Amino acid sequence: MAMTDILSAKDIESALFSCQADDSFNCKSFFSMVGLSKKTPDQIKQVFGILDRDKSGFIEEDELQFFLQNFSLSARALSSAETKTFMAEGDTDGDGKIGVEDFQSLVKS
């Protein structure tokens, strides 16, 4: 499954353009711009499945660093600061990873 099976290619392009500068990524703004925050829980779960590259059931920090590249291979990697901020916002129990429920809550907040 590809992101464009769930999200509009035009919305993805616009969202990626908005955060192309270093240290300009904000996950909540990105989720809104890409249209993910308006999707159903099942659709958000499908996106989570794409982001969970190692299929561990969690998104770890190394997977978050390449978050944008799941939307376009030409997208930049997140900076260390952006990755740490993203993890802090999504990791509700402090275990260093984001589960599907955490991700759904983060997308909808």
DRENDO-1510 file (C-alpha; in Angstrom, 1 decimal, always signed):
<recs>
REC; n; res; u; v; w
REC; 1; MET; +0.0; +0.0; +0.0 .
REC; 2; ALA; +1.2; +3.5; -0.8 .
REC; 3; MET; +0.4; +6.8; +0.9 .
REC; 4; THR; -1.4; +7.9; -2.2 .
REC; 5; ASP; -3.9; +5.1; -1.7 .
REC; 6; ILE; -5.0; +6.9; +1.5 .
REC; 7; LEU; -4.0; +10.5; +1.0 .
REC; 8; SER; -4.2; +12.9; -2.0 .
REC; 9; ALA; -0.9; +13.3; -3.9 .
REC; 10; LYS; -1.6; +17.0; -4.1 .
REC; 11; ASP; -2.0; +17.3; -0.3 .
REC; 12; ILE; +1.2; +15.3; +0.2 .
REC; 13; GLU; +3.1; +17.6; -2.2 .
REC; 14; SER; +1.8; +20.7; -0.4 .
REC; 15; ALA; +2.5; +19.4; +3.1 .
REC; 16; LEU; +6.1; +18.4; +2.1 .
REC; 17; PHE; +6.7; +21.8; +0.5 .
REC; 18; SER; +5.6; +23.5; +3.7 .
REC; 19; CYS; +8.3; +21.8; +5.7 .
REC; 20; GLN; +11.2; +21.6; +3.2 .
REC; 21; ALA; +13.4; +24.0; +5.2 .
REC; 22; ASP; +15.5; +22.5; +8.0 .
REC; 23; ASP; +13.8; +22.6; +11.4 .
REC; 24; SER; +10.4; +23.7; +9.9 .
REC; 25; PHE; +8.5; +20.4; +10.5 .
REC; 26; ASN; +5.6; +20.4; +12.9 .
REC; 27; CYS; +3.8; +17.0; +13.1 .
REC; 28; LYS; +0.4; +18.4; +13.9 .
REC; 29; SER; +0.5; +21.0; +11.1 .
REC; 30; PHE; +1.8; +18.3; +8.7 .
REC; 31; PHE; -1.1; +15.9; +9.7 .
REC; 32; SER; -3.6; +18.6; +9.0 .
REC; 33; MET; -2.1; +19.7; +5.7 .
REC; 34; VAL; -1.7; +16.2; +4.4 .
REC; 35; GLY; -5.3; +15.5; +5.3 .
REC; 36; LEU; -4.5; +12.7; +7.8 .
REC; 37; SER; -6.3; +14.3; +10.7 .
REC; 38; LYS; -9.6; +14.0; +8.8 .
REC; 39; LYS; -9.2; +10.3; +8.1 .
REC; 40; THR; -10.9; +7.4; +9.9 .
REC; 41; PRO; -9.1; +5.5; +12.6 .
REC; 42; ASP; -8.7; +2.6; +10.2 .
REC; 43; GLN; -7.1; +4.8; +7.6 .
REC; 44; ILE; -4.8; +6.3; +10.2 .
REC; 45; LYS; -3.9; +2.7; +11.3 .
REC; 46; GLN; -3.0; +2.0; +7.6 .
REC; 47; VAL; -0.7; +5.0; +7.5 .
REC; 48; PHE; +0.9; +3.8; +10.8 .
REC; 49; GLY; +1.5; +0.5; +9.1 .
REC; 50; ILE; +3.4; +2.2; +6.3 .
REC; 51; LEU; +5.5; +4.3; +8.8 .
REC; 52; ASP; +6.3; +1.2; +10.9 .
REC; 53; ARG; +9.0; +0.1; +8.4 .
REC; 54; ASP; +10.3; -2.8; +10.5 .
REC; 55; LYS; +6.8; -4.0; +11.3 .
REC; 56; SER; +7.5; -4.1; +15.1 .
REC; 57; GLY; +4.1; -2.6; +15.9 .
REC; 58; PHE; +5.8; +0.6; +17.0 .
REC; 59; ILE; +7.4; +3.6; +15.3 .
REC; 60; GLU; +10.9; +4.1; +16.8 .
REC; 61; GLU; +13.1; +7.2; +16.7 .
REC; 62; ASP; +15.1; +5.9; +13.7 .
REC; 63; GLU; +11.9; +5.4; +11.7 .
REC; 64; LEU; +10.7; +8.9; +12.7 .
REC; 65; GLN; +13.9; +10.5; +11.3 .
REC; 66; PHE; +12.8; +9.3; +7.8 .
REC; 67; PHE; +9.1; +10.1; +8.4 .
REC; 68; LEU; +8.8; +12.5; +5.4 .
REC; 69; GLN; +10.5; +10.0; +3.1 .
REC; 70; ASN; +7.5; +7.7; +3.5 .
REC; 71; PHE; +5.5; +10.4; +1.7 .
REC; 72; SER; +8.1; +11.0; -1.0 .
REC; 73; LEU; +11.5; +9.4; -1.5 .
REC; 74; SER; +12.9; +12.8; -2.4 .
REC; 75; ALA; +11.8; +14.4; +0.9 .
REC; 76; ARG; +14.4; +15.4; +3.5 .
REC; 77; ALA; +15.2; +13.5; +6.7 .
REC; 78; LEU; +14.0; +15.2; +9.9 .
REC; 79; SER; +16.7; +16.9; +12.0 .
REC; 80; SER; +17.6; +15.4; +15.3 .
REC; 81; ALA; +15.7; +18.1; +17.1 .
REC; 82; GLU; +12.6; +17.6; +15.0 .
REC; 83; THR; +12.8; +13.8; +15.5 .
REC; 84; LYS; +13.1; +14.2; +19.3 .
REC; 85; THR; +10.2; +16.7; +19.4 .
REC; 86; PHE; +8.0; +14.4; +17.3 .
REC; 87; MET; +8.9; +11.5; +19.6 .
REC; 88; ALA; +8.1; +13.5; +22.7 .
REC; 89; GLU; +4.7; +14.5; +21.3 .
REC; 90; GLY; +3.8; +11.0; +20.3 .
REC; 91; ASP; +5.3; +8.8; +23.0 .
REC; 92; THR; +2.7; +9.1; +25.8 .
REC; 93; ASP; +4.2; +6.4; +28.1 .
REC; 94; GLY; +7.8; +7.3; +27.8 .
REC; 95; ASP; +9.0; +4.0; +26.4 .
REC; 96; GLY; +10.8; +5.6; +23.4 .
REC; 97; LYS; +8.4; +4.4; +20.8 .
REC; 98; ILE; +5.0; +5.3; +19.4 .
REC; 99; GLY; +2.3; +2.7; +19.2 .
REC; 100; VAL; -0.7; +2.7; +16.9 .
REC; 101; GLU; -3.0; +4.1; +19.7 .
REC; 102; ASP; -0.5; +6.9; +20.5 .
REC; 103; PHE; -0.2; +7.7; +16.8 .
REC; 104; GLN; -4.0; +7.9; +16.3 .
REC; 105; SER; -4.3; +10.2; +19.3 .
REC; 106; LEU; -1.4; +12.4; +18.1 .
REC; 107; VAL; -3.0; +12.7; +14.6 .
REC; 108; LYS; -6.4; +13.6; +16.0 .
REC; 109; SER; -5.2; +16.1; +18.7 .
</recs>
